[in-house]
Amino acid sequence: MEEFHHDLKAAHGFKKGSKGRAGKGGGRRAVGEENLSFEVKSLLGEANQSYGLGNLNKALDLVKKVIQIEAGVYSAWKLLGEIFKEKNEKHKCLLAWLTAAHAKPKDWELWLICARMSLDQYGPDKQNYRDQAIYCYNRAIRANPDNIDAIYDRSLLYKENGQLNKAAEGFIALYRLLPNDMTILREIAALYIELHRIPDAIEYYTRSVQFFMTTGNPDKVFGWSELNIMVELYMMSHQWVEAIKTLKSVGRWLYGRAEEMYWDKLEDDREWDSTDVRRRAVREYVPASFDAVTYSLPLELRVKLGVCRIKLDDKVEAMVHFEHLSEVDSVEYYDLFQEVGDSLCEAKAYEEAIQYYSHVVEGNQYLDRKLWFNMATCYKALNQVEDAEDCYATVLEAYPKDTDAMMELASIYEVSGRKPEALELVNEVIALRKDKDKAAGKSNAPAAPEAEPSGNDPMAFFPNQPARRRTRKSHPGALTAEQRAEMNARKTEQTLVKYRKLEYLRADMEAGEPGVVKDWLDTAGELVDDFRNTKALFPSERGKAFKGFVSTAQRRAKAKGDKERLERMQHRLEESLTFEDDQPDTLEDATKFRGLDFDTWLYIFMQYALCLAKHDNYLDAYDVCSVAKEANVFYLSKKKMFTIWTTWLACAIWVHDSESCSTISRWFMSTYQFQTEAYSLFVVFHNNANQKFLLRQIKIMDESISGKKRTNAASLTNVDEHGREYKPERLDTSLLMLYGHILASGKSYLSALNYYTRVYTICPNNPMVLLSISLAYLHRSMQRQCENRHIQALQAITFLFEYYDARVASGETEESSTTEQERAKAEMRQETEFNVARSFHHLGLAHLAISYYQRCLEISDEWMDKGGIGGDLKWEAAYMLEMIYITSGNPQAAMEVAERWLVI
């Protein structure tokens, strides 16, 4: 009943009560609530009533009044869209609902409606509305990150839009939400093929196979079509042996014969023969142990198995598989016949290839240019010139301007003595190519201005206005080579002058004089901008070594094309096709830029970044470091990259940007993987957001040491100057302890103990390890879900006293010691006494804790006249002791402790 009254109040515009939040303040407004004025509420009520009665015009006027009073009212824009929808004004409805969605960004359902309306109403062919739909899907996913339909539809749009990387990222996100979903996996594979990332696609399919083999495949989610795709991926990457192994092992598993692994020892494919004649020769084979159907393959996979055998020069075994095509209709399976013909043609088995190609011609109603060219190649290899001529003539009937077919036919005419016909074809080819060159020249000319792009609809929220293609053209003011050299020399001299100025101002800049700092920053900024605007220093491929400075135009040479076979008919031709080749200028010294070596440029960059962080905008300092790390002259040097990231970290530390410090320290952990110093650095800045990152590091460490594959492990990223990967030979205790601390800070004490105890097996006497284990057991014993808290507490006390003994013993290794060494021993003893006292106090054993707290105070007393000890815990111990006395009803003792130790 109470909830009903809350809803009733909300329906009349009253704010809902903060049910269940007593003593916590009002908190955030519930979703859907709007803090509106009385006038707006009244108008909205009238508008809703008019809309409900079908008086759309009156409702429209009332809603417009609401929007004039307060433009950001979600319900007003939503109602406006409903009104336009009833009026069949879909343009305006969409715009109104887009505005409503912006007023209430968390309404992911409305964003999805807007996305689908953008496509349904205007069609997917209009680029502007496709971009608008993508925007709406982005907002819907931001509001509801796990919305599978939105992610799927957006990924398809990205794919149609040609944004393949973003489409792949979307399907990867879907795969994480729906692991081992074969529909999504097929989309990922198709995209990765386009992106030339076939090994990654293979990895996804391999994981799925391993998953289904381990957990079972009851619904046949992974079937023959998935195996077909997987084998096709291996074949695309030319991994013929892996393709065969995968096809045979997975096919055997799909049939339920996974235990028959002895077939893998054989070099042939007798396992999949249509009869068991060859199978009976295998000793382990037991006839009739499985149904005969389980030794057959789907035709598509059998053809792929044969193609792989052809690629491995095993023609005999391949033909065994190809013969199965004689049992099927060539019209229905013409694509398989062509695949076999292509593989045989590449293997130079021309007679067999022609047999299969002839079936394709009968079965395929469309003319395939590649098919007829391959057939002509086979006929020419078999000296069947007339048949080859017919093939090229057939291509020309369908494609009259196919110059390749013309040239091949001309060569046949020349060989057969029909030179006039050959010359006629060659002249036609020359004319066609000249026309093509002219057309290409016109296409590079500036386009005439258009009144309005066809895809630009003024009613779209995001009108598409494609940028015009910029074309290079010569002009009277273009620089000659001498002028360009003179200009470069002048810029070099200016750079050297500015650098000398930086050196002159450096001392005063480091002293922090404001005027000098500004002058130094301005000068250094000009040098950095000149460097970062030089495209030769930032090529698109970072892995490409720096080769010097050459203009873009000089880098790009015109294509030469294929060698002309017209040379066979030189006595009949006076013309020839020539191809110009631009020669690049001589490169400058690849170790300098503007007269300064790259070490000096790096020094300028880093000094500039540090000065910006200290005296100007730290975000600009980050930008300078980011630009520096992208330059190839720095990126390919591990030492320079270390300098850049160290400077970046120094800037973040200077401005107390802990989040950036944590992010930057991850680079050190990745680059200097399994090196203790990198993890020690990360300890200073870490946050729990890096938990998964560290877990992946531990998995790859375990994988490298044990040799056993770990799921979702990181990659080995620590390489030397020769590119060799560094593989750890023993466990890194710092990494394990760091991950254990993160788990413990998240109250996952049992999980933390798994990693603490791994370190304990390596370092059983390390005080830090012992204390961490003790605290993990101690805090676990206090948790509500602990099943046996007494044994947990006992374990905690056991390791606590081991810590006590180890810590005290570490300070007593030397018989004779100085005063400073004795002071250090006292610090260690006080630390152990306090930690033991605090542990007993935490367990509620106050009578045991008192004596340890008192020892802390005695140690402090002992060293008071000797200069004290570092990190003195007397105040903490006295405060805890006072609390024990107060809670136990002894205020007199508490007063004595406070007056002696806590009163200044």
Secondary structure as UniProt FT lines:
FT   HELIX           2..11
FT   TURN            12..13
FT   TURN            19..20
FT   TURN            22..23
FT   TURN            31..32
FT   HELIX           38..52
FT   TURN            53..54
FT   HELIX           56..69
FT   TURN            71..72
FT   HELIX           74..86
FT   TURN            87..88
FT   HELIX           90..103
FT   TURN            105..106
FT   HELIX           108..122
FT   TURN            124..125
FT   HELIX           127..143
FT   TURN            145..146
FT   HELIX           148..161
FT   HELIX           164..177
FT   TURN            179..180
FT   HELIX           182..194
FT   TURN            195..196
FT   HELIX           198..215
FT   TURN            218..219
FT   HELIX           224..236
FT   TURN            237..238
FT   HELIX           240..254
FT   TURN            255..256
FT   TURN            258..259
FT   HELIX           261..265
FT   HELIX           270..272
FT   TURN            277..278
FT   HELIX           279..281
FT   TURN            283..284
FT   TURN            287..288
FT   HELIX           292..295
FT   HELIX           299..311
FT   TURN            312..313
FT   HELIX           315..322
FT   HELIX           323..327
FT   TURN            330..333
FT   HELIX           334..346
FT   TURN            347..348
FT   HELIX           350..363
FT   HELIX           369..381
FT   TURN            382..383
FT   HELIX           385..398
FT   TURN            400..401
FT   HELIX           403..415
FT   TURN            416..417
FT   HELIX           419..443
FT   TURN            454..455
FT   TURN            458..459
FT   TURN            476..477
FT   HELIX           481..511
FT   HELIX           514..532
FT   HELIX           535..537
FT   TURN            542..543
FT   HELIX           552..555
FT   HELIX           565..572
FT   TURN            590..591
FT   STRAND          592..593
FT   TURN            594..595
FT   STRAND          596..597
FT   HELIX           598..615
FT   HELIX           618..630
FT   HELIX           632..635
FT   HELIX           638..654
FT   TURN            655..656
FT   HELIX           658..671
FT   TURN            672..674
FT   HELIX           676..685
FT   HELIX           688..690
FT   HELIX           691..706
FT   TURN            711..712
FT   TURN            721..722
FT   HELIX           733..745
FT   TURN            746..747
FT   HELIX           749..762
FT   TURN            764..765
FT   HELIX           767..781
FT   TURN            784..785
FT   HELIX           789..810
FT   HELIX           819..843
FT   HELIX           846..862
FT   HELIX           864..866
FT   TURN            870..871
FT   HELIX           874..887
FT   TURN            888..889
FT   HELIX           891..897
FT   HELIX           898..902
//
